[in-house]
Each structure stands twice: as structure tokens, then as C-alpha cells.
């Protein structure tokens, strides 16, 4: 009887372990990456560009590169641009149209199209994100509504971890930083 109980316990333990692995595997595969990497590039002598870049999936499962960057040029105001790059041939961004940003609290903001006159590629949109970023605060996650040429909008959810990374770009990287710095959080 003791041997029989040990076999049952052993099988239940194995079954529980398999269920745990399946659950954790599903959880890991559905989560967006949370690695925060802020990078720096020198665009020209004295002109520095700092950016946050991450790949996210839209509502239909297509990948987009989401790049928020700021350029620091001595004597000029610092501007933040949000560049969205979809997979070529899958999505064509409509120009000139504003990007609509919805905060976790339901507040709707807009960002002006930088590529209004001419985009470098059909799958690329870039928006002046300076005013929107200043209004976000620590609002949590965001939803971007990307205008497409097909007369519809594509929805892209920006997780709280990425919004936090963007806030680091605003607060931690200042005009006084040395060009040799490279941040990894």
C-alpha cells in the first residue's frame, strides 16, 4: 500500500510540474519584453541623439519597431520624435495624419506627422511626440492608433514598462551628459 501511494504521489507531482511548465510557458510567450535600453548616437559634431527602441506586436500580430528619440543640438530646443516602422508590404502609414494616443485613464492626445510632405518608406511613420510626452506623466500603458492608407487605423498597445523607459529618456538624459555615455538599465 505504501508503494502504491508513493506511485500516485509521484505521478501527481510529475503532472503538477508539467502543468506548471505549460502555464509558465504560455505566460512567458505572451509577455512583451521589459528590457530597458537607452542608446546614444552622435549625428554630427555636438549633435547627440538618444533613443529607446522596442519591437511590439499590433492587434493583428504584426511586428512594429517603436523608437522614441530625442536630439540634443546646442542652442536648439530638445524635441522628441516617435518613429513607428511596420513590416514592409503589410502596413502603409497614411500621411499627413496625426497619431492618436490614448492613455490608461482614457485621455486622448495627438502627435503631428513629421513625414507629412514625404515619408522615406510606406511602412514608416514619425511623429512629434514632445507635447504628448510632456502630458503623459506616469499614466501607465498607452494605446496608439496609427493611421493607415487603407482608411483604417492600426492599434498598438504600449506597455507601462516602455512608457517608464520613455520617462527615463526624458528625465535621465540631459543636455549636460557627456557624449561617451551609454546607458543600460
Secondary structure, DSSP 8 states (H G I E B T S, - for coil): -HHHHHHHHHHHHHHHHHHHHHHHHHHHHHS-----EEEEEEEETTEEEEEEEEEEE-TTS-EEEEEEEEEEETTS--EEEEEEEE-TTT--B-TT--EEEEETTS-EEEEEETTSS--SSTTEEEEE-HHHHHHHTT---EEEEEEBTTSSEEEEEE-HHHHHHHHHHHHT--TTS-TT--EE-
